[in-house]
């Protein structure tokens, strides 16, 4: 059964929150979705400067951070 995972871009007090989330069969699947999303953001120019300390956190519906991906 798929769970819903959420993504959060953050750095030094700045946060961009994903409120919709994505259904995924596992945390590994959610991480793969996050990597695709990061690449789409990079290609479109929407991704904040990755050299500026941004990270993407994958969290559950309770807000518990399950995995953190550094974007730099």
N, C-alpha and C positions, 0 to 999 in steps of 0.2 A: 504494500500500500504506500502510495506517495505521501510524503510530508511536504509542508510548505516551508521554504527557506527564504530568507530576506537578505539583501545586500545593503551595506552601508559604506560609503566612501567617507573617510575621515582623515584629519590631520590637525594637530595643535588647536583644538577647540572648534574647528569647522567640520560640519557634517552634512552630507547629502544622503538622505534616507530613502530607501526603496520601500514604499508602503504596500505595494501589490504583492511582492514576493513571486516565487516560482515553485511549482510543484516538482519534486524530484524524488526518485526512488531511494536515494541515499545521499549522504554528505559528499561522497566522491562525485556523484552526478551533479549536485549543486555547485561544486567547485568547477567542474567542466563548464557548466553554464556561465559561471562568473568569469572564467577566462575568455569565453566567447564574447561576453558583454564588454569586457575590458578592451578587447581587440576592436570591436565595433566602435567604441568610444574613441579609441586612438585614431582609427581611419577617418571618422567623421570630424575630428578636431574638438569633440565635446569633452574629452578627458582633461581634467586639470593637470597641470604640469607634474608629471610623475617624479621629476627630480626634486620636487618640493616636499617630499615626505608623505605623500598620500598612500593610504592603504585601503584595501577592501576587506571588510569583515563580513563573514557569512554567519547569520544568526538565526535562531529559531523564533517561533511566535512569542516566546516569553522574553526575548531580547538577549538570551544567553549567546555569547560569541562562541561559535564552534570552530572556526578557522579564520586566520588572518592572512591575506595575500599582500605582500609589499609590491607597490607599483613602480618603484624605482629600480 
